[in-house]
Amino acid sequence: MSTEEADVVSVMLEGRITAETAAPIWQSAIRTLECNPTRPIVVDASRIQHVDNIGLALLFDLIRHERPPGARVEIRGLASKLDSMVRRHDPLEFAEPFAGRPAVGAIEMVGRATARQIVYLRELTGFIGACVHAVFTGRTRRAARLGDVLDVATETGANAVPIVLLVGFLMGVIMAFELGLVARQFGAVIFVVNGVGVAVLRELGALMTAIVVAGRTGAAFAAQIGAQKVNEELDALSTFGLDPVQFLVLPRLLASILVVPMLAALADVVGLLGGALVMTTFDVTFLQFYTQLLGAVTVWDLMFGLIKAAFFGVTIAAVGCHSGLTTGAGATAVGQSATHAVVASIVLVIVIDGFFAVFTS
């Protein structure tokens, strides 16, 4: 509501100004300012009962418009706390409209993303180096107690056995069935055993186990340590002279190095079992499957997969712990750290698997 007295325009604001009620009030106030470009405006805010963020934005908007020296907008009667919030910023900072971010081309976006990933890999490499250095210190052997490692190993490994067995079995079934359909056309069904054996032992057992562990355990590591950081528990550890890397990270790293190869070995066994069951539908008995498998694979194939699984375990634990230690403020940051840990772990696992495939072929 506005009134005119002695060449001064008065605007009365009253009641609750919130996101639900601010729109018509805002439009009326701006219309009053536009209709009186050379006259001073006095805004009486003494009857305002409540304002939210939108209400504060309305009040600030009334004083930020550029007007002649004799036609200023003045707010009177506003509560002291609200008045300090409204006048916290200089209206001249908002006089110019925001031009927006400059357009970024596709090549520049790719370059920036690549630079960010290089920086992240450098940080992660340094973090892993610090963990390795801590392993060989005498203080670490006291900090990373066997009980802590076994507790993490139980959560990481024992509780993950059912899902690993299910995924490993299904991968063996799928591989044998798909290869068998193609091989039957050429009368070479028996050689499906070779493909299933090599694929499961060298690749799929370790890779699928790592993906399951990354989604299940990597996110848990990031969320646990991230929540501790948000709750300032890491600062408390540092205050008591305890290194968070030694106290929290090392047990998880050691447990992952031990557990992931064991899970991969279980996945190998059930994967081969699933392949053998499917091959019975192609008239290949268990004895024939076993005999053909012994001639197709070697101990090195098994060891190769288990060595890769150990590398995968270190990567997953390091990424999860690093994401937790670098968590920002707030509960939302914990979820973001967990999401980042899963995505980064899976990507790095696949990249490492590619390097193994290229340099050991």
N, C-alpha and C positions, 0 to 999 in steps of 0.2 A: 504494500500500500504506500502511495506517495502523495505528498501535499506540497504546496508551494507557498512560501512566506517570505516577503521582502526580498525577492530575487534569489532566494535559497530554496532548493528542492529538498524536501525531507522524505526519506524512505524508512518505513517502519517494518522491522522484521520481528516476528513473534512465534511462539510455540516451538515445535520440534522441526528442525531442518535436517532431514536424513536423505538417504538415497531414494526413499519412496516418495518424499514430498518436495524435494529440492527442485525438480525440473520446472514446474510452473513459476515458482518463486524466482528462480534464476532467470528465466525468460522475461518476466516482468521487470526485474531490476535492470537487466541489460537494455531493455526497451526504454526505460526511464533515462538511462545514461545517454543513449543515442538520440533521444528527443530533446535533451538539454545539453548540447555539446559545449556551451560557453558559460554555464551556470554552475555554481558550487553545489555539491551533493552531500547531504548529511544523512548517514545511515544510523538510525536508532536501533541498537541491538540489545537494549536493556531488558526486553521481554522475551529473549530467546531462552527456552527451557533446556534444550539439548541439541547438540550437533554431532554428527559423525564425520568421517573423512570427507564425504561429499559436501557437508555443510561448511567445513573449514575451507575447502576448495572454492566454494561460492564466495565466502567472505574475502579470501585472498584475491579472487578474480575481480572483485569490485574495485580494489585499490591498485591493481596492476595496469589498468588501461592508461595509455598516454593521453593526457588532457592539458589544456592551457593552464598557466599558473593560477589564474583566478577561478578555475573550475575544478578544483581538486575534489576527490571523494574522501570523506572523513567518516570513520566509524566511531560512534560514541556509545558508552554504556556497556561495552563488552566486558565480560568477566576477565580478570587479570590473567588467568592461565591461558584462556583462549586468545586473548589479545597478544600475549607473548608468542604464541605459536603462529598467529597470522603474520606478525611483523618480524618473524625470524629471518626471512629472506628478503632481499632487495627486489622490489617489483621490476626494476630495470633489467634484471637478469632474464626476465621472461617477456620483455617487450618485443624482441625479435622472434618470429615463428621458427620453430625447429625445422631445419632444412632436411633432416633425415640422414640416414647413413648413406655414404656414397655407394654406388652400385659396384659389386664385386663380381668379376668374371669367373668363369668356371675354372680356368687355369690357376688363378690366384687362390680360389677356394681349395683346390687340390694341394697347392703349395703350402698354404697355411696348415691344412690338416696333416700333411706330411711332416712339417716342422714340429707340430705338437706331438706327433707320435715319436719322432726322433728324441725330443726332449724327455718324453715319458720313458722310453727305453733306456735312455742314459740314467735317469733317476732310478729305474728298477734295477739296472745293472749295478749301480753303486750300492743300492740297498742289499742286493744279494751278496755283494762283496763284503759289506759290513757284517752280514750274518755269518758268512764263511769265516771271517776273521774272529768273530765271537766264539765260534765253535772250538777254536784251538786255544782259547784262553783258559787258564785255570779257574777263573771265577765262573765261567760258563758251566763247567762240569758240576759245580755246586748249585747253580741257578736252575739249569735244566734237569731237574730231578727225574728219576726213572718213573716215579708215580705220575708226574704231570704228563710225561710222554705217553704212558699207557692209557691215561684217561682220554687224551686227545685221540689216540689210536683207536680206542673203543668207539668213540663217537664217529670218527672218520671212517673206520674200516668195518667193524663188526655190525654196526647198524646199517651200513650200506650194502651188505652182502645180498639181501633179497633182490634189490633193484638191479644190482650188477649181474646176478645170476639170470634174472629174467631177460635183461637186454642182451647178454651174451648168448643165451639159448636162442632167442629170436633171430639174432644176426646169423648164427650158424644155420638155422632153418631156412632163412630167406636166401642166403648165399647158395646153399645146396640145391634148393628148389629152382632158382632162376638159372643157375649153371646147368642143372640137369635137363631142363627143358631144351636148352640149346644143344647140349652135347648129345642128347638122344637122337637128334636129326642126323648126326654124323656117325652114330654107332660108337661113341667114345664116352659112354657114361662113367666108366671106371675112372677116367682121368678127372672127373669132378672132384674126387677125393684129393687129388694133388692141389687143385685150386683152393678148395675149402681149407685144407691143412695149412698151406702157406699163408693164405689171406688172414686166417684167424690168428695164427701164432705170431706172425710178423707185424700185422697191421691192426686188424679189427679188434682183437682182444685188448690191447693196450689203449688204442685210440678211443673206443667206446667207453672203456672204463674211465679214462681221463675226462671225457665229456660229462659223464654222470657225476664224477667226483667234483668237477668244476661247478656244475649247477647246484650240487647239494652241499658240498663242504667249502668250496671257495667263497660262496656267498655267506655262509655261516661265519667263516673267519672274519670277513670284512664287517659283517653286522656286529659281531661280538666286540671286536676291538674298536670299531667306530662308535658303538654305544658307550664304551668305557671312556673314549676320548670326549664325547659330548658331555658325559657326566663328570668330567674332570678327574677321572680315576687315574689316567696316565700321568697327570700332573702330580697326583698324590704319590704315585710310585717314584717319580723322579725326586720328589721332596725327601722321601725316605732313602734315597741313594740307590734305588733299584733301576737298572736299565730296562725299559720296556721291551727292547729287542731280545735281551737275554731271558727276561721273565715271561714274555707272552709269545714272541715270535719263534724262538728256537724250539720249544716243545712241539709246535705245530709243524715246523719244517722237518724235524726228525721223524715225527709220526707219519707224515706224508711220504717221506722217502721209504719207510718200512712198509707202509700199508698198501700203497697204490700198486706196487709189483705183485703183492699177494692177491689183491683183488683181480689184477689182470690175469694171473695164473688160473684163478677160479673161472674167469670169463673164458679163457682158452679151453678149459676142460668142458664146460657146459656147451660152448660153441661147437666143439667137435662132436659132442654127444647129440646135439640138435641136428648137425649135418648127417651123422650116422643114421639117426631115425628117419630122416627124409630119404636117404639113399636106399632104405629098405623098400620104398615104394617104386624104385627103379631097378628092383631085383638085385641089389648089392647087399649082401649079408654083412653082419657086424664083423665076422672074421675076415671077409674080403676087404672091408673098409679098413680094418686094423692093419692087415698085411700091406695094402697099398699105401697107407699113411706112413708106415715105417720106412718105406722106400722113397717117399716123396719129400719128407722133411728131415732135418737134422737137429741135433741139440743146439746148434748155433741159432737156428730159427727161433727156438724158444727163448734162449738167452737174449737174443736181439730184441724181442718184444719186451722182455722184462727190464732190460736196460733202458729202453725208451720210456717204459712206465715210470721208472725212478726219476728220469728227467722231467716227465710230465708232473709227477708229484711235487718236485721242488718248485716248478713253475707255478702250479696252482696255489700252493701255500704261500709263496713269495708275493704273488699278485694279490691274493686275498688279504694278507697281513699289511702289505703296503697300502692298499686301498683303505683299510681300516685306520692306519696311522695317519693318513692324509685326509681324513674325513673333516668336512667343514662343520659349521655350527648349526644346530637344530636337528629335529628328528628327521626332516626330509633328507638331510645330507647322509644319514645312515642308509636309507633306501637307495640313494644314488650311488653310494660306495659299493653296496652289494651288487647292484646292477652292473656297475663298471667292472667289478671283479669277475663276474660270470662271463661277460662279453670279452674282456681282455684275456682271460684264461683260455677260453675256447679258441680264440684267434691265435694266440701264441702257441698253443698245443698243436694246432694244425700246421703252423709255420715250422715248428721244430720237427714235426713228423715229415714234412716235405724235405727239410734239410737232411734228415736221416736217410730218406729214400734216395735222394740224389747222390749223396756222398758215400753211400755204402752199397750201391747197386753194381 
